Amino acid sequence: MSETPNAPNRFHEDKASYTVRGSDAPDLDAGVAAIRNVLATLPIRPGVYRMHDARGDVLYVGKARALRNRVANYTQVSRLTKRLQRMVAQTRSMTIVTTNNEAEALLLEAQLIKRYRPPYNVLLRDDKSFPFILLRADHDFPRIQKHRGARRAKGDYYGPFASAGSVTQTLNALQKLFLLRSCTDGFFKTRDRPCLLYQIKRCSAPCVGRIDVAAYAELIGDAKDFLGGKSTKVQAKLGQQMQAAAEAMDFELAAVLRDRLKALTFIQGSQAINADGVGDADVFAMAAREGTIGIQAFFIRGGQNWGHRSFFPAHTSDVPEDEVMAAFLMQFYEEVPPPRNVFVDRELTEAGILAEAMAERAGFKVALSVPQRGVRRRLLDQAKRNAEEALERRNAESTTQAKLLREVADLFELEGPADRIEVYDNSHIQGSHALGAMVVAGPEGFRKGQYRKFNIRDKDTMPGDDFGMMREVLTRRFARAQEENPDRVPDRDGNGWPDLVLIDGGRGQLNAAKAVLEDLGIEDVCMVGVAKGPDHGREGREVFHLMDGRELTLPVNSPVLFYLQRLRDEVHRFVIGAHRDKRSKAIGASPLDDVPGIGPARKKALLMHFGTARAVRNASLEDLQKAPGVSKAMAQGVYDFFHAR
């Protein structure tokens, strides 16, 4: 059997795939035999290999300068660590892709690790994309805005910033300093007088002609200089303009320029990290303690500090620290464009290949180095201190969390501390826009990537029937679990069957949930109903309803009670937000959304021509054919949709 990986185009040339299956028995000899079968056909050239278990799931993704030599190492069992021996014992097949050089192999390896998240690879555990500042270039008066995701809009992107808060703070400063507009194009077109931002001196009001194109373009140029690290140039320019305005007796303009100069001075003074002369650089430092590794990243652009973030890679046990750092860097820069300088706190064996791969992705030379002196070394030392402090905090939090989970297990008589807790709640307004929600928590905290929303769609569920909604949600959740994972094996991301289920509600909700489990033949999932107790609405008086009919209460100052309240509050937050989004979408919905073949452009054309969706529905075929941009076939389709019923 062969498989062709879905790799980027540059890896399609001169590639080969091999998949050899051996025995399904989970033993070391079978794994070595499967690997040896592949060795007979392997070339001595760069490439990427994937190891699969008996089910075909990816266990590990690796890259090699010479595939045959690298894969042969896995047959020397006595030289492998215990971790790699376990991996070989599970291996039953391999997939090979050759590349033109080792740098391409490194890039492909990072892409495949991100796609498959194998359990034996070091993983960058961070599901958040990094925010950027976008200065658009598709308008006479360009807009400045926060941006995440794919870079489809035309303009200049500045980042990454460590957090949304860092972007917001910088955007606020830029608005005060350069008076750039942040409104949407639609809002911009409809203005006939300045908005509040103009009144509070955070916009130059180009929407109503308070500034012309040339003057606005000058502000844009200043903003680009500032974001590009030329703040001194901008400061000197503002100072000269303020002095000239004062000499010309234009004190009102001088006051405006003075305020902008103050804003710039404040920004420069608020930089917690001194990075003068560094230019564009990312700084990474590692700390390791008690089997956990933390990496601190500082983002420096144009000599300015754009924030820092802590990372805690997964699957780092028995992996050398320099390999952890190398794997982290490649996965990190799979999402983020590299700067010209990357500073790390240790020598990396594959530093040259890493720099080459990052340069290929960036389109310019990238220097990967370990600073020894000066400002760069001070930055690295500061990142190192932050890494150690962040790791210490995380370990302390993990210890506290582990203790809480043990106490929760004792309280609800679980076999051991829960690895996965699921919490459920419903939301609706008099039965409308009903939905259910699930949040997930584990030893590391909330697993937001595993939250789920359930639209209530069963016709037998009456509007406003909370018990019926809970039955539908849990039926769908556990019926699917039985179908997809009957053996209850947790996957590499912590998905699987819950050890504890919390239901927001009292005895009635819990009985509805119990009935679902009984119907599905599930007998060993612990469910607990969380009710507000006799003092309805008062924190600390919650009553916990157990499946055997017992009721428990906890002291108002109990840490376990606080933890369970946090779980309940999180599901409240999530389900209310999801319900609000659903209502908002329903308000903006149109009957035209359901017409086959009608996209946003045609929908807009019809509404502009007829005025309302009702008028489109009531229009004759002849009138529809007269609408601009609507063909006869499309007009017939719209007419048939509303009348052939």
N, C-alpha and C positions, 0 to 999 in steps of 0.2 A: 504494500500500500504506500502511496506517495502523497505528499501534501505540499502545496505551494503557498508559502506565507504571503500575507497581504502587506508587503513591504513597500516603502516609497520607491519611486521610479528609478532613482539612481542605483538601487540595489538589484534591479531586475536583470541587468546584464551579467552574463556569465555566472549563473547561480545553479545550484543543484539541490534537490531535496531527497532525503532518504528517510523512510520510517520502517524499522524492523521490529517486529513484535516477538516477544518470547513468552515464557510461562507467566501466568498471573500470580504464582505463589510469591508471597512477600518475603523473599530471602535474598541474601547477598549474592549467592552463586548465580541465581537467575538474572540479577541485575548486571553482574559482570559479563555473563554470556550475551545479553542483549547489546551491551556496549561493544564487545569484541566482534559481534556480527557486523556492526556499523564500521568498525575500523578497517575492514577489508576493502571498503570502497571509498574511504576518505582521501581527499587530496592533501598535499602539503602546501596549503595556501591560506590566506586570511579568510575568516568567516565567523559565523555565529551558529551555535548549537543550542538546541532545546532538549531537555530530558522530560519524558512523559511517564506517568504512572500507568497502571493497568487500565484505568478508565479513560486515559488520553489527556488528563489534566497536566498542565505544565508544572514541573517541579522546579526547574532551574533554567535560566538563560545565561549563557556564557559566550565570551568572544575569545578568539585566538589569532595569533600571528600565523601559526601553522596548525591547522585543525587536527591532523592526524596525531601530531606530537602531544597536543593538549588533551585530547580525548583519551589517548592511551594512558595518561596519568591516572585516570579513574579505575583502571584495571589493576593498579598497584595498591591493593586494599590496605596493606600493612602501613603504607605511608600516608594514608588519609586520616583526617580527624574523625572523631565519632560522628560529628554532624554530617560530614560527607559520606561516611559509611552508611548512615541511615538513608541518605538520598540515593546512593547507588542501589541499596537493597530494594527501594521502591521503583527504580527505573525499569521500564519494560519496552520503551521505544525511544528513538531520537529523531529529531528533524534538523537538517543541516542546510544552511544558506551560505554560499561563498560570496565574498565581496572583493573589490579591487585592491583594497589596502586595509590596514589595521584601523585607521581612523574611521573609515566607513563602517567597519565592524563595530566599533565602539558606539557610533551613533545609532546603528540598528539595534544593538543590545539595549540601549536606554529606551528606545521606542517599544521594544517587545516586553521589557520589564514593566513599563507603564501599562501596557495593554493587558498582560496576563497576571501581573502581581504574584509571581511564584513564591512558594513558601520558603525556599532555600536561598533566595536572593535578598540582599540588603534592600529595604524599601524605604523610600521617602514618604513617611506617613503624613501627608498634608493634602487635603482635598480642596483647598482654597486657591483660587487663581489670584495672582498679584494685581493690585490696582495700578493704573497709570494715569497720567494727565495727558489729555488729548487737546492739542491746539489745531482746530480744523482748518482746512485750506480750500473749502468748497463754497465760500461765500465772500462777498465783498467786505463784510464785517465778521471775521472769523469768531467762532464761539470757543470758549475754553470750558472743558468739562472733565469729569471723572470717567474713566473707561476700564472695563474688564473684558476679557475674552478675545475673540479673533479680531485682528486689525484690518477690518474691511473699509473703514472710513478713511478718506484722503486727509492727510494732515501730518503733524509732527507729534510723536509719542515720547513722553518723558517718564522714566521710571526704571525699575519697579520701585514702588513704595512699600514699606513693610506692612502697612495696614490701611484700611479705609480712613481711619482717623488721621493718619499722616497726610493723606491726600487732601482731606477736607481742610486741615489746618493750612496747608500750602495754598490751596485754592482761595481760601478766605484772604490770605495775605496778598496773593496775586491780584485779587479783585480790588483790594484797597490800594495797591501800589500802581497798577496799570489800568484800572477801570475798564476791564474787558467784560463783554457780555457773557452771561452763562445761560441765557434763556434759549428755548427751542426755536427753530426757524418758524414754526407755526405761530408761536406767541409773538415773535419778533414782527411778523407781517401784520398782525391785527392791532398793534399798538397805535393809539392816536395821542398819547401823552406819556411822559416818563413814568416808570414804575417806582416802587419804593427803593430799589437798589440805587437809583440815581439820587434820590433824596438823601440817602445816608452815605453818599459819596463812595459807592462801590461799583458804579457803572457809569460810562460816559454817554449813555442814552443814544446810541447810533440809530435806534429804531425810529426816532422822531427827528433826526437831523441835527442833534445837538453837537455832533462832531462829523467831519467829512471823511471820505475814504482815505485821503492822504494822511491826515492826522491820526486816524485809527491805525493805519498801517505802521506809523511810527511807534505807536504803543505796542503793537504786535512785535516789532523788531526789538524793542526794549525787553519785552517779556522773554523772547527767545534768547537774548543775551544773558538775562538773569538765570534762566533755567539751564543755560549752557555753561554757567560758572563765571560769567563776566559781570558779577554784581558790582565790582569796583568801578567799572566803566559806567554802569547805569547810575551809580551813586554820584559820580563826578558830573555826569550830564544833568541830573536833577538839581545838583547844587548850582551849576552855572545858570540853568534856566530860572531858578528861584532868585538868584542875585540880579539877573537881567530884568526880571519882572519888578523887583523892588526898586531898581534904579529908574525904571520907566513909570514909577508911581502906580503900577497895577498891583495894589496890595491884595486884592481878592485872589488873583492868580497866584501871587507869591504865597498866600496862605495855603492854597490847595497843594502847591508844590512842596511846601514845608511839611504838610501832613503826609504826603507820599514819601518824603525823605525819612520822616520818623518811622513809617511802616517798614521801610527797607532796613533802617538801623535796628529796629526791633527784631526783624527776621534774622539778621546777622548775629545779633546778640543771643538769640534763643537756640542757636546751634549747640547742642550738648556735646558734640564731638568736634574737635578741631582737626579739619582735614585740608588745610590750606596747601595748595600745590599738588594734591593727590590726583586731581582730575576725576575721571570716571573709574571707579574700582568697586569691587565687592570683596569683603573681608570675611574669612571663615576661620573659626577656632573651635577646637573640640575639647570636651571634658568627658571623662569616663569614671564611673563609680558604681559599685555594687551591681555589675552586669548591665548597666544602662549607659547609653552614650547620648550626649547632647551636643549639638552643633549650633553655634551662634553666628548669625550673618549680619553684617553691617552693609548698608547700601549707600555708597558715596557717588554722587553725580555732580560734576562741575565743582568739586571741592565742597559740596553741601551734603549734610547728613539727611538722608531721606528715610531714616528709620532703621530699626533692627528687629529681627525675629529669631525665636528659638525653634529648633527642630530636634526631634527625637526619632531617629530612624529605627525601623523594626528589623527583626531577624539578624541581629548583630552578634549573637552569641558565638564564640569561637572564631570570629572573623578578625583578622589583624586590623588595627586602627587605620593604617594607611589605605587599606582596601575599602574600609567603610567610607572614608573621606572621598576616595576616588569614585565609588559607586554613587555616593550622595551628589557629588558635583555634576556627574553626567545626567542624572535624573532631574536635578534642579534646573539645569540649562536646557533640558528638553522643553520646559515651559517658558523660561525667561531668556531673552536675548542677552548674551554675555557682554560685559564691558571690555575695554581694552586691557584692563589689569585685574587679575584675580590673585588675592593674597591669601595664603594658607599658613597654618602654624606648624607644618611638618613637611619634610621631604616626601614626595610621592614617587613610587617606583615607576609609574607610567605617566609622569608629568608631561613628557614630550608629546606622547600620543593624545593625552587629554587636551593639551593646548592646541594641537593640530585639529582635533575634532571640533573644539569650540570655535576655532577660527573659521572652519568650513561652514559652520552654522551661522556665524556672525557676519561673514563676508569681509573681515579684516583681521589683522594679526592680533592674537590674544596672548598676553604674557602671564604665565602662571609661576608665581615665585613665593619665596619665604623671606620677607623683609628682615633685615638684621639691625637696622639703625634708623634714627630720625623719626619723622612724623609717621611713616608707614609702620615702623616697629611699635610705636606707641599705640597706634590704632589696633594692631594685632594683639598687644598685651591687654588693651581694654576689652576687646572681643573675648579674649581668654577668660578674663575675670567674670564677664557677663555669662559666659558658657558655664563656668563652675557654679555661679550663684543660681542660674536657672535650673541646672541639674539638681542642685541641693533642694531647691523648692519643689521640684517635681517628685523627687524621691520622698520628701516629707509628705506631700499630698498623697502619693501612692500608698504610703504607710497608713495614713489616716483613712483613705478610701478602703484599703484592705480590711482594716479593723471594723469599719462600718458594715462592710459586706458580710463579715463573720457574724456580727451582731444581728443583722437582718436574717441570716440563715438560722441562727438560734431562735429568733423570734417566731419565724414561720415554719420552723422544724424542717428545713431543707437538709439534704445530705451533705452539702458543703457550700462554701461561698458561691454566690451566683456569678456566672461569667456573662450571662445575658439576661437583662431584665426588660420586659416589654410593658409599656403603660398605654392604656386605651381610653379614649374619650370621644364623645360625639358633640356636634354643634349644629343648630338650625334655628330659624326664627319662625315659630308657629308652623313648623314642618317644611318650610321652604329652604331651598339650597342646602339640603341636609348632606352631611358627610361625617365620616369617622376618621380618626387619626391614631397612629401608633408612633411612639417615640421609644428609643432603645438606649439603654445605659449598660455599662460594663465596668470592669476594674479601672479603666483609664478615663472614665467619665462618659458623657453623652456621645453617642455615635451618630452624628447628624446625617451622615451619608446614608444611613439605613432607616431614617424616618420614612413613613408611608402615609399617604392619604387614600381614603376609600370613598368614592362617590356612592351614595345610596341609590341603587338602581333597581332593586327587587320590587316588582309590582305588588307583591304581597305585604311589603312593609308599609304600613299606614303612615301618612304624614304626622310627625310629632311623636311617633311611637319610639321612645328611647330604648326600650327593651328589644324591640324588633330591629332597630338599627344596630344595636350591639350584637345581636345574633347574626345578622348579615355580615358584619365586619369580621367577626371571629370565625364564622364558617368559611369565608373566603380565605382568610389567613391560614387556618389549620388544614383545610382541605388541600390547599396548594402545597403546604409543607409535607403532607402525607404523600402527595404525588411526586414531588420533586426530590424529597430527602427522607425516604422512609426509614433509613438507618440512623437518622438524627446525627449525622457527622457534621460538626461545624467546619465551615470553609476557612480559607486563609484570612478573610476579612472579618471574621467573627460572626458571620451569618449562620443561622442554624435554628434549632429549637430553643425556646426560652427556658431558663431554670425557674423563673418567677414571672407571673403575669399579674399586674395591678390593674384593676378596673375602677375607673372613677365613678363611684356610685355605691349604693347601699346593698341590702340583701336582695332586692329585686333584680338589680343589674347582675349581681353575682350569680343568681339562680339562672338567669338567661344565658350567661356564659357557661355555667356548668352543663346546661342542657345541650349546648353545642358540642362540648367534649364527649358527652355520653352518646350523642347521635353518631359521632365519628369514631367511637370506640377508643378514645384516648383517656387513659386512667391515671397517668403519672405526671401531669403538669400542674404545678401548684398555682392556684389563682386566689387572689385576695381582693375584696371590695374595700375601697377607701371612701367612707362617708364622713360628712361634716359633723356628725354627732348631735347631741341634744341642743347645744348652743349654736344653732345653724349659722355658719358664716364666720365663727370665731376661730382663729388659728390656735392650734394646740389642743383642740377638743375632738380631733378626728377619732372615728371608731373604725377598726379594721375587722371586717367580716371574713371569717375563714370558711373553707368549704365544708367542714364538719359541723357548722352551725355556731361555733364559738365566736365571741366578740372580744377584741382586745383594745385597750387604750394604753397610752404611754404618758409618762410625766411630761409636762409642758416644756421642760428644759432638756429633754432627752435628745442627744445627737442623732440617734436613729430616727426619731420623729422629724427632726429638721431635714434629714436626708430624704425621707419618704415624701415630705412636703415639697421638696425641690423637684422630685420626680413628677409629682402631680401638677405642680405649677408649670413645669416645662410642657407637659402634654396640653394643659390649658392654653398656654401661649401659642403652641403650634397649631392646634385645631382652630382657635379663634382667628389666627392670621390666615389660615387656609380658607376658612369660611368667609372672611372679609374679601379675600381675593376672588372667590367664586361669585359673591354678590356683585362685585365691581365688574366682572366680566359679563355677568348677566345683564347689568344695566346698559352696557355698551353693545349688547348683541343685536343683531338685525336679522329679519327673515331671509335676507339675501345671503347670509352666511351659509345657508343650507342648500343653495341652488348649485347643482353640479356645473363645473366649468366657469364659475364666476369668481375671479380673484379680486384682490383689493383694488386694482386699477379699474376694472369693469364695474365693480360695486360703486366706486366713487363716481364714475361717469354716469351711471344710472341715477344715483341720488342727486347729483348736480343737475341732471336734466329734468327729473320728475319732482324733486323736492323732498319726498318722503318714501319710505319703503312701502307704505300702504298704497301710495299712488302708483308705484311700480307694480304691485300686486293687482291693482284694478285696471291697469292699462290694457288697451287692446293690442293685438298682434301688430297692427299697422303702426301704432304709436311706438311700440318697442323697437320696431325696425328703423324708425326715424332717429333714435337716440344716437349720439355721436360715438363712434368706436364700437358699435354693436352690430355684428353681422346678422344676416337673415337666420342662419342656423342657431346662433346664440339667442336671438330674439325668440325663436320658436321654442328653444329649450326653457327659457324663463317663463314663457306663456304656459307651456305644458306643465311646468312644475307647480304653478299656482292654480291651474284650472282643471288639469286632468286628474282629479281626485274624487 
